[in-house]
Amino acid sequence: MQEDILINWSPQETRVAIVEGGALQELHVERSLERGLVSNVYLGKVSRVLPGMQSAFIDIGLERAAFLHVADVWHPPVEGETISNARAASAQIPIEKQVFEGQSLMVQVIKDPIGTKGARLSTQISIAGRMLVFLPQDDHIGVSQKIPAAQRDALRQRVQAMVGDMGGGFILRTNAEDASDQELAEDIAYLRKAWQRIREAATKLPAASLLHQDLSLLQRVLRDMVGERTQSIRVDSREQFEALKAFGVEFMPAAVQKLQHYKGERPIFDLHSIDDDIAKALGRRVELKSGGYLIVDQTEALTTVDVNTGGYVGARNFDDTIFKTNLEAAQAIARQLRLRNLGGIIVVDFIDMEREEHHQAVLQEMRKQLARDRVKTMCGGFSQLGLVEMTRKRTRESLAHMLCEPCPLCQGKGVVKTPRSVAYDILREILREARQFNPKEFRVVASPKVIELFLDEESQHLAGLSEFIGKPVSLQSEGAMGQEQYDIVLM
């Protein structure tokens, strides 16, 4: 199915929507003051080594120290050894024998800071180009699994001949499938120049300095998101359209012909109700066309997705109703993971099915939809409890974490105490204060609902406490206070 890319640009924020069949499939947001760090290269300084965690904290000039695990300390493979084996061998060497406090290290960000966690680093540097990814510390030539197996050996040999004895490893991206020798040679030259600039900067700049910054979101659209299925790339800014066109002519000429400057009177995101879809993606409930629905709950530990039939009773029997709801849910879940950029551990609770062929069909549909994801995913089978466990690589903040913050009233819990519960907390606090202090009067400052409760249903309990402690208790309503907030003033 063909897809369109819509780009909404403003000085403070760039938003990119990928639309397929009139429905939003992916959303990417980059803010000028909160630009992502993934793929940036820094000259870091080891600030602390933690043998117990087999990790080290690295100062790269950010507010929080970044995190380097022993498995991400790069050692080149010896002859005949695979990269995965070299990585495993590196992890066997204790971190304290590989890095030391005060040491300067060239590192690359592989995960943005998320929540309270700092950025995650690797000492293996990779620089992405239009058709190739350059691995300057390696000499391996790899080919994307998305390129047909019959073409991989030929492509590998072509690149190997171009690289010659100059050193360095390369991974051929999907874009390289139909590339000419000249295009590959130009990409190799560009990547080598970029690496040379990084090396020179590392010798001149002090520790905790940025050596190389990844492309902006606009430029990454051409490098990473444009494919054979892309039929148009529409930009609503003339200035950014011209800049993107110039960038494309130099590095991604095949994508330039798909670029269009959107001149419509309506905002570009109104074409497919993108803002409405964004608002829905921030909610817990996702409606299915059949009448069923999903409940998506994101926590720090994992994300859960619950599938419900809702009002769907369209099939001939209950088994078919459940099966069709689960099939539709599998498609919707894969889309929601992309749209919300959910990562980490994800647990899906499909509606219980009796027949094994239904289990396999739902699982097959789920894996088919996940295969379209640009981000690496792994999906297991149904567990004994009927749950499907999966993982999706997390590199950037989710959509909800980027656009929202915890509610100041509930502190992210999603619930607040009832006015009666808060009222009883206040009564206990007054009794506690009366045992320690001897004021003339206690004044309760609380939300209107709590004060109203004290004046009505709880007035007898308040009067009884006042008589017991021998002090008057006055009430003051404060509309700016949240339901759980209160203050007891000693007069």
C-alpha positions in Angstrom: 0.0 0.0 0.0 1.3 3.5 -0.9 2.2 6.0 1.8 2.4 9.7 2.1 4.7 11.7 4.3 3.4 15.0 5.7 5.8 17.5 7.3 4.5 20.3 9.5 7.3 22.7 10.3 7.5 25.6 12.8 10.6 27.3 14.3 10.1 25.5 17.6 8.9 22.1 16.4 9.0 19.7 13.5 6.3 17.1 13.1 6.3 14.3 10.6 3.3 12.1 9.9 3.4 8.9 7.8 0.0 8.2 6.4 -1.1 5.0 4.7 -4.6 4.4 3.3 -5.7 7.7 4.9 -4.8 6.5 8.4 -1.9 7.8 10.5 0.7 5.0 10.9 3.7 6.8 12.5 4.4 10.2 14.1 7.8 11.7 14.7 8.3 14.9 16.7 11.5 16.9 17.1 11.6 20.1 19.2 14.5 22.6 18.7 15.1 22.8 22.4 14.7 19.1 23.1 16.4 17.5 20.1 17.2 13.8 20.5 20.7 12.6 21.1 20.7 9.1 19.5 23.7 8.6 17.1 25.5 11.7 18.5 29.2 11.1 19.1 30.9 12.7 22.2 34.3 12.8 23.8 33.3 11.5 27.2 35.1 11.4 30.5 34.6 8.4 32.9 33.3 9.9 36.1 32.6 6.7 38.0 33.1 2.9 37.6 30.6 0.6 39.2 32.0 -3.0 39.3 28.9 -4.3 41.1 26.7 -3.2 38.1 29.5 -3.9 35.5 28.9 -0.3 34.3 30.4 3.1 34.2 29.0 6.6 34.4 30.3 8.9 31.6 30.2 12.7 31.6 29.3 13.9 28.1 28.2 17.4 29.1 24.6 16.6 29.8 22.6 17.3 33.0 22.7 13.6 34.0 25.7 11.4 33.5 25.4 8.8 30.7 25.5 5.1 31.2 28.0 2.6 29.7 27.5 -1.1 30.2 30.3 -3.6 29.9 28.4 -5.3 27.0 28.7 -2.0 25.0 32.4 -1.6 25.3 33.7 -2.4 21.8 36.5 -4.8 21.1 37.3 -5.8 17.5 36.7 -9.5 16.7 39.8 -11.6 16.2 40.2 -13.5 12.9 37.4 -16.0 12.4 35.3 -14.6 15.3 31.8 -13.2 14.7 30.7 -9.7 16.0 28.3 -11.3 18.4 31.0 -13.6 19.8 33.4 -10.6 20.2 30.6 -8.7 22.0 30.1 -11.7 24.4 33.8 -12.0 25.0 34.1 -8.3 25.8 31.3 -8.7 28.4 33.4 -11.4 30.1 36.2 -8.9 30.9 35.3 -6.9 34.1 34.4 -3.3 33.4 37.0 -2.1 36.0 39.7 -3.7 33.8 38.5 -1.9 30.7 37.9 1.7 31.8 39.1 3.8 34.7 38.0 7.1 36.4 39.2 10.2 34.6 39.7 8.3 31.3 38.6 10.0 28.0 36.5 7.9 25.8 34.9 8.4 22.4 31.3 7.2 22.8 28.0 7.2 20.9 24.5 7.6 22.2 22.4 4.5 21.5 19.4 5.4 23.7 18.1 8.9 24.7 17.7 9.8 28.4 14.3 8.4 29.4 12.6 9.4 32.6 15.2 9.4 35.4 17.7 7.3 33.4 20.6 8.9 31.6 21.6 8.3 28.0 23.0 4.8 27.2 26.3 4.7 25.4 28.4 2.5 23.3 32.1 2.8 22.4 31.4 1.3 18.9 30.9 4.2 16.6 28.6 3.9 13.5 27.8 6.7 11.1 24.8 6.4 8.9 24.8 7.5 5.3 22.2 7.3 2.5 23.0 3.7 1.5 25.7 2.6 3.9 26.4 2.6 7.6 30.1 3.1 8.3 31.8 1.1 11.2 35.2 2.7 11.4 36.5 0.4 14.1 35.5 -2.8 12.2 36.4 -4.4 8.9 33.1 -6.4 8.4 30.9 -5.9 5.3 27.3 -6.7 6.2 24.0 -6.5 4.2 20.5 -5.6 5.4 18.3 -8.6 5.8 15.6 -6.8 3.9 17.7 -7.1 0.7 16.9 -10.4 -1.1 19.4 -13.1 -0.3 20.3 -13.7 -4.0 21.7 -10.1 -4.2 23.6 -9.9 -0.9 26.8 -11.7 -2.0 27.1 -9.6 -5.1 26.5 -6.3 -3.2 29.0 -7.4 -0.5 31.7 -8.1 -3.1 31.1 -4.8 -4.8 31.6 -2.8 -1.6 34.5 -4.9 -0.6 36.3 -4.0 -3.9 35.6 -0.3 -3.3 36.8 -0.4 0.3 40.0 -2.2 -0.6 42.8 -1.8 1.9 41.5 1.5 3.3 40.0 -0.3 6.3 36.7 0.2 8.1 33.5 -1.9 8.0 30.2 -1.1 6.2 26.6 -2.3 6.4 24.6 -1.9 3.2 21.1 -0.4 4.0 18.0 -1.3 2.1 18.5 1.8 -0.1 21.6 0.2 -1.5 19.7 -2.6 -3.3 19.7 -0.9 -6.7 22.6 1.5 -6.1 25.2 2.1 -8.8 29.0 1.9 -8.1 29.3 5.7 -8.3 26.5 6.2 -5.7 28.1 3.7 -3.4 31.6 5.2 -3.9 30.2 8.7 -3.1 28.5 7.4 0.1 31.8 5.8 1.2 33.7 9.0 0.6 31.1 11.1 2.5 31.2 8.7 5.5 35.0 8.6 5.6 35.1 12.5 5.6 32.6 12.5 8.5 34.8 10.1 10.5 37.9 12.2 9.7 36.1 15.3 11.1 35.2 13.4 14.2 38.7 12.2 14.8 40.2 15.7 14.3 37.6 17.2 16.7 38.5 14.5 19.3 42.1 15.8 19.4 41.2 19.4 19.7 38.2 19.6 22.0 38.1 19.0 25.7 36.3 16.1 27.4 32.5 16.2 27.5 32.3 17.8 24.0 30.0 17.0 21.2 32.0 15.6 18.2 29.3 14.7 15.8 25.5 15.4 15.7 23.1 13.2 13.8 20.9 14.8 11.0 17.8 16.8 11.9 14.4 15.1 11.7 13.7 16.7 8.3 16.9 15.3 6.8 16.3 11.9 8.4 13.0 11.7 6.6 14.9 11.5 3.3 17.6 9.2 4.7 15.5 6.8 6.7 11.8 7.0 5.9 11.5 7.3 2.2 11.0 4.0 0.4 9.5 2.4 -2.6 6.0 2.7 -1.1 6.4 6.5 -0.6 4.5 8.4 -3.2 4.9 11.9 -1.9 6.6 14.0 0.7 4.7 17.3 1.4 6.3 20.1 3.4 4.3 23.1 4.5 7.2 25.5 4.7 8.8 27.0 1.5 12.1 27.7 3.3 12.4 24.1 4.6 11.2 22.7 1.3 14.1 24.4 -0.5 16.6 23.3 2.2 15.4 19.7 2.0 15.5 19.8 -1.8 19.1 21.0 -1.8 20.0 18.3 0.8 18.3 15.7 -1.3 19.9 16.7 -4.5 23.3 16.1 -2.9 22.7 13.0 -0.9 19.3 11.4 -1.8 18.5 12.3 -5.5 16.0 9.5 -5.9 13.8 11.1 -3.2 13.8 14.6 -4.6 11.2 13.9 -7.2 8.7 13.0 -4.4 9.2 16.3 -2.6 6.3 18.8 -2.8 5.7 22.2 -1.3 2.2 22.2 0.3 0.5 25.5 -0.5 -3.1 24.7 0.7 -5.0 27.0 3.0 -5.9 24.3 5.5 -3.1 23.2 7.9 -1.3 20.2 6.4 -2.2 18.0 9.3 -5.9 18.7 8.8 -5.8 16.7 5.5 -6.1 13.4 7.4 -7.2 14.6 10.8 -3.7 14.0 12.2 -4.2 16.1 15.3 -7.3 14.1 16.2 -5.3 10.9 15.9 -2.6 12.3 18.1 -5.1 13.2 20.8 -6.5 9.6 20.6 -3.0 8.2 20.9 -2.6 9.9 24.2 -5.6 8.2 25.7 -6.0 4.7 27.3 -8.9 3.5 25.1 -8.6 2.7 21.4 -11.8 1.9 19.6 -11.9 -0.9 17.0 -14.1 -0.7 13.9 -15.9 -3.9 14.9 -17.1 -2.3 18.2 -14.4 -3.9 20.4 -11.7 -1.8 22.0 -8.2 -1.8 23.5 -7.0 -0.5 26.8 -3.4 0.6 26.7 -1.6 1.3 30.0 2.0 2.5 29.9 4.2 2.2 33.1 7.9 2.5 33.7 8.3 -1.3 33.9 6.2 -2.4 30.9 3.2 -1.6 28.7 0.0 -3.7 28.9 -2.7 -4.0 26.2 -6.1 -5.5 27.1 -8.4 -6.5 24.3 -12.2 -6.4 24.8 -15.1 -7.3 22.6 -17.2 -4.3 23.6 -20.4 -4.2 21.7 -19.3 -6.5 18.9 -21.8 -9.3 18.4 -21.7 -9.6 14.6 -20.4 -13.1 14.1 -22.5 -16.3 14.0 -21.2 -17.6 17.2 -19.2 -16.4 20.2 -16.0 -18.1 19.1 -16.0 -16.3 15.8 -16.8 -13.0 17.5 -13.7 -13.4 19.8 -11.5 -14.5 16.9 -12.4 -11.6 14.6 -12.0 -9.1 17.4 -8.5 -10.5 18.2 -7.5 -10.4 14.5 -8.5 -6.7 14.3 -6.8 -6.0 17.6 -3.5 -7.5 16.3 -3.5 -5.0 13.5 -4.5 -2.1 15.8 -1.9 -3.0 18.4 1.0 -3.0 15.9 -0.2 0.4 14.7 -0.5 1.8 18.2 3.0 0.7 19.1 4.4 2.6 16.1 2.2 5.6 16.7 2.8 5.9 20.4 6.5 4.8 20.0 6.1 2.4 22.9 9.2 0.4 23.7 10.5 -2.1 26.2 8.4 -5.1 27.4 4.9 -5.2 26.1 2.2 -7.7 27.3 -1.0 -8.2 25.3 -4.0 -9.9 26.9 -6.1 -11.1 23.9 -9.6 -12.4 24.6 -9.4 -16.1 25.5 -9.8 -18.4 22.5 -10.6 -22.1 22.6 -9.3 -23.3 19.3 -5.6 -23.7 18.6 -5.9 -22.6 14.9 -7.4 -19.3 16.1 -4.3 -18.8 18.4 -2.0 -19.5 15.5 -3.9 -17.2 13.1 -3.9 -14.3 15.6 -0.2 -14.8 16.3 0.6 -14.9 12.6 -1.3 -11.7 12.0 0.5 -10.0 14.9 3.9 -11.0 13.6 3.0 -9.9 10.1 2.0 -6.5 11.3 5.0 -6.1 13.5 7.3 -6.9 10.5 6.3 -3.5 9.0 7.9 -1.7 12.0 11.1 0.2 11.4 12.1 -0.5 15.0 13.3 -4.0 16.0 10.6 -6.1 17.7 10.5 -9.7 19.1 7.2 -11.4 19.7 6.7 -14.7 21.6 3.8 -17.1 21.5 0.8 -17.4 23.8 1.8 -18.2 27.4 0.0 -20.6 29.7 -2.0 -17.7 31.0 -3.0 -16.7 27.4 -0.8 -13.7 27.3 1.5 -12.6 24.4 4.8 -11.2 25.5 6.9 -9.1 23.2 9.7 -6.5 23.2 10.2 -3.4 21.0 13.5 -1.6 21.0 13.3 1.7 22.9 15.6 4.4 21.7 13.6 7.6 22.3 10.9 8.8 24.6 7.3 7.6 23.9 4.8 10.0 22.4 3.1 10.4 25.8 6.3 11.1 27.6 7.3 13.7 25.0 3.9 15.5 24.9 2.6 15.1 28.4 3.8 15.2 32.0 2.4 13.6 35.2 -0.8 15.2 36.6 0.1 17.6 39.4 -3.0 16.5 41.4 -2.5 12.7 41.2 1.2 12.7 40.6 0.8 10.2 37.7 -1.2 7.6 39.8 -4.3 8.2 37.7 -6.5 8.5 40.9 -6.9 10.9 43.8 -8.3 10.3 47.3 -12.0 11.0 47.8 -12.9 14.2 49.7 -14.0 12.0 52.7 -10.6 10.3 52.8 -8.8 13.7 52.8 -11.2 15.0 55.5 -10.3 12.0 57.8 -6.6 12.7 57.1 -7.1 16.3 58.2 -8.9 15.2 61.4 -6.0 12.9 62.3 -3.4 15.6 61.5 -5.3 18.1 63.8 -5.2 15.6 66.6 -1.5 14.9 66.1 -0.7 18.7 66.1 -2.8 19.3 69.2 -0.6 16.9 71.1 2.5 18.8 70.2 1.4 22.5 70.1 -0.9 24.7 72.0 -2.3 27.3 69.6 -5.4 29.4 70.1 -7.1 28.0 67.1 -6.6 25.5 64.2 -7.4 26.7 60.7 -8.0 24.1 57.9 -7.2 25.4 54.4 -8.4 22.8 51.8 -10.2 22.3 48.5 -13.9 23.4 48.2 -15.2 19.8 48.1 -13.4 18.9 51.4 -14.6 22.1 53.1 -18.1 21.5 51.9 -18.0 18.0 53.4 -16.9 19.4 56.8 -19.8 21.9 56.7 -22.3 19.2 56.0 -21.9 15.4 56.5 -18.7 15.6 58.6 -19.6 18.6 60.7 -20.5 16.4 63.7 -17.1 14.7 63.6 -15.3 18.0 63.3 -17.3 19.5 66.2 -16.5 16.4 68.3 -12.8 16.7 67.7 -12.8 20.5 68.5 -14.5 19.7 71.8 -12.0 16.8 72.6 -8.9 19.0 72.0 -10.5 22.1 73.6 -9.6 24.3 70.6 -11.8 25.9 67.9 -11.3 24.7 64.3 -12.1 27.2 61.5 -12.4 26.4 57.8 -11.1 28.2 54.7 -11.9 27.1 51.1 -9.1 27.5 48.6 -10.1 26.9 45.0 -6.5 26.7 43.7 -5.8 23.6 45.9 -6.1 20.1 44.5 -8.4 17.6 46.1 -5.6 15.9 48.1 -3.9 19.2 49.1 -4.6 20.8 52.5 -2.8 22.9 55.1 -3.4 23.2 58.8 -2.5 26.7 60.2 -1.8 27.2 63.9 -3.3 30.6 64.9 
